[in-house]
Amino acid sequence: MKRGILACLLMLLSWPATAGTSYEFKALGAEIGHLKIEASGDIEAIEPLIRDFQELEPTLSITYVDSLTNDLYRMLEEACATGAIVADLVFSSSADHMVKLANDGCAQPHASPETARVPPFANWHDEVFGFSFEPAVIVYNRNLVPPADVPRSRDQMVDLLRNKAAAYDTRIGTYDIARSGIGYLFGFFDAQQSSAFGRMMEGFGRAHARLYCCTGELLRDIESGKILIGYNLLGSYAYGRFKAGAPIGIVLPRDYTLVLSRAAFVPAHAANPQAGKKFLDYLLSLRGQKMAAEKSFFFAYGQAAPEGVDAAEPGLQSGIYRPIPLGPALLAVTDRHKKARLLKEWNQSFQAQ
Amino acid sequence: MAGKTPSLFWRLTTAISLGLLLGAGILAYAAYNYAHTAADDAYDRLLLGAASQIGETIRVEDQVITTDIPVSAFETLSVSRRERVYYRVVGPDGTSLTGYDDLEVPQNLLRTGPSPKVWDATFKGYPVRIAAISHYVSDPAATGWATILVAQTRDARNALARELTLRAMALVGIMSVIALVGVVLATRYALRPLHRIEQALGSRDPNDLTPLDISAPVEIEGLTQSINHFMERLSGRMDSLQSMIADAAHQIRTPITALTAQVELLKRETVPAKRRHHLARVVARTAQIGRLVSQLLSHAMVSHRAQSITASPIDLVELVNKAVADAIPAAMDRDISVEMNAGPAPVLIEGDPISLREAIRNIIENAVHHGAKTKITVGIEARESHVVLVIGDDGPGIPAQQWPDVTRRFFRASTEGVGSGLGLAIAADVAKNHGARLEFAHGDNDMFLVRMIFLRADGAPS
C-alpha cells in the first residue's frame, strides 16, 4: 500500500518530464497501421530515418516521443511491471537502461535476416539491438583554441590543463554524470578503461569545469565560445552541428574512443509489435544504416570517420574504438552501489580543489 | 518344412538389433544425465565465481556495508551471451544491499556460513539457476554473514547439455550402425558353411548317398554328421531293400516255375489217379508259395519295425501265449501237442511285441514243419539278469555244424520239405534287434532246444 502511494507520488512528480515531446508523422498513403516509438534521440537525427521508413511502409502512421533517458527508463520500468502498453518500439542512448529492462523480461525477441547481420557486441539475446555507431568525442571551438592546444588523447588533455591552467579555467565542459544518462555511461566505461581518466577528472576539477545535462547545451556553449573544449560529447550530434557550419572541431581520442550504440527493443507488451519489428529491421538494414550515416549519426560501424573529423588513420580506427557491448556487464552500470561509488569519486575529484 | 520359421539371419539380426536399440536407449539416458550434470557443473562454477568476485568487494565504509560490483563478474557470465543475469547482496541483518531486491533467498540459507550453494528456481518467469555464497563481515557497524546471490537463466546450459547429448547420441548411433553392419556381415559369414551344405545336397544326384565331404565348423559338425549318418542308414536300408526284393523275386520265381510245370502236367494228364496226385502237388506247392510270401512279408515287416519302432516294456508270458495260440492250428494238423511251461507271473522285457510274436511263431512253426514228432514244449525261465525263452521239440533237430547257417536267409537244412528258409532267419533278426541271442542246444529226453536269451527289462544291467 505504502509502496503504491509512493509510486503514485513518483509518477505525479515525474509526469511533466515523462510526457516527453511528441511528433506525429501521417501515413503517406491510406493509413492501415500505427507505430508508436518511445525513445531518447533528437528529432533532427531521427526524422530522416522515419521519413525514409515511411517510403517503404506508406500505410503506417508514426508517433515519435522523445524523452530524457532517465525519464524514459522510469516510464518503461513502470510499464513493464504493470504490463501497460506504451510503445511498439523503444530506443535510448542509455544502453544500460535498455539491457537492464530486457534482462528483466520487458523485451520480446526478434530474429530476422537483418538482425543476423548485427555485430555480436550490438545484439543482446536477440532482444536488444544497437543500431547506431556513435563515438564519444572531444569538441573544441576552432576559432578560440590554437591548433597546438587541441588535445588528441586524455594524456594530452591532462597536460594541457596543467600547462595552460589559467587559459582554460572554467572553460572546459562535460556531462554531469548525476544528471545525464550518457554522461554516466561514458564515465563508467572511462573509469574502467584508463587511469588517465581519473587524473583528467582531477584536472577538470582544478579547472573548475562546467557540468551539463545534455549534449545540445554543451555544443551551444562551445560554439558561442563560453567554453573552449568539451569532453565526451556524442559524435553524432557534434558532427551534425559541424556540418551545419558551426565553428567547432571534432577529435576522436587516439588512446581509445568509446563508442555508444543506441539500443532498441520491441517491448514485451506492444499494441503493434510487427510494426515495431519492421522499423527495427529498417534501422538495422543497409538502407537504414546508409541513411543514418548520411543524415542522422554520420558515423557507421565498419566505416572510416566522416570528412573533417580529427581521427587516427582509418586503418587504425577499428583498434581504437571501444564499443560499449550490449550484455550483462551493463548490469554493473545500473548497480546502485556502483553508481553511488562512481558519483562519490566523481564529486571528490571535482571538489578536491 | 513345418511352418514358417524365420531365417537364422533374421533371427540373429533382429535379436542383436533389439539389443543394440536397448543399449542405445540406456546410453542416451546416461548421456543426457551426464550432459546435464556436466553443463550444470561448468556453468555453476561460473556462477559461483561471479558470486565470490562480488563477495570480495564487500566492505564497510562510513558505517555502511557497500559493494563495488565488478564488471568482470558479469563479463564472466556473459561468456554465454544468451543469458539473463540477476544478482542480489543481502546484509547480515537481512536487508537488501544492492541488486534485485525480489530475488528470494530461502530462509534456511541466510547466514548459514561459508559453504556455497546452488539451486534451481524461477525468477521473473524464467527458469534460473541461483548460486549463493556467504561472506563474513567483521566490523563494529555490522558483523555477520552477508549473502551474495547470482542467478542465471538456463538457456546456455540447456543448449550445452543438448549439444553434448546429441554428440554422444551421434556417436552411439554411428557405433550402432557399425555394429549392425558388422552383425550382418558376421552372420552371413557364419552361415556360409550351411549354404555350402545346402548347395552340396541340392546339387547332388538323388542316388548318391555317399557321405558329405565338407569341412564344417564345430557348431554344425553335428549337423553334417547327422546328415551323413542318416544317409548311411538310408543307404543301408536301400541296399537291404534291394537285396530283399532281388531275393524275394528269385525265391518266388522258382516255386512258381515249379507250380507252372505241375499245372502243365495236370493239364495233360488223363489218368484220374495221376491227376489227383498232380493236383495234390499243386495244392502243396501253392500252400508253400503262400507261406513263403507270408514269411517274406513278415521278414520285411520285422526289419522295417526294427528301424522304426521304439522298444516298450512287454510281458513275455502273455506274448508267448499268443504266439502259441497262433501256432496251435498247424500243430494240430500234424498231431503234435504244444506244452506251455510258464508261471502266471508276468516277465517283462523291452521290445517290439509284434516282431517278437512273429519271431516266436516262426520258431514254433519251424518245429512243427521240420522237427517235432509228437510234442513241442515252450518254457520261460526268468533268471537274475536274463530271461530265457526255450522252445523244444522231440524231433531230430538241426545238426550242430549247420547251426551257424540256419539263421541265414533262404538257407535250408535239407533239400526236401516245404520250408522257405526264412523262419529262423526272422527269429534271429528279431533276436538281434532286441539285443538277444538265439542259441541251439540238445536237451534232456532227446529234445532239440531253441533258446532266445533276453536281458531283463526290470533286472540288473547286463
Interface residues (C-beta under 8 A of the other chain):
Chain A: N103 D104 G105 P120 N123 W124 H125 Q192 P325 G327 P328 A329 L330 L331 A332 D335 R336 H337 K338 A340 R341
Chain B: T66 T67 D68 I69 P70 V71 A73 F74 E75 L77 S78 R81 R82 E83 R84 V85 Y86 Y87 V89 L97 T98 G99 K124 G125 Y126
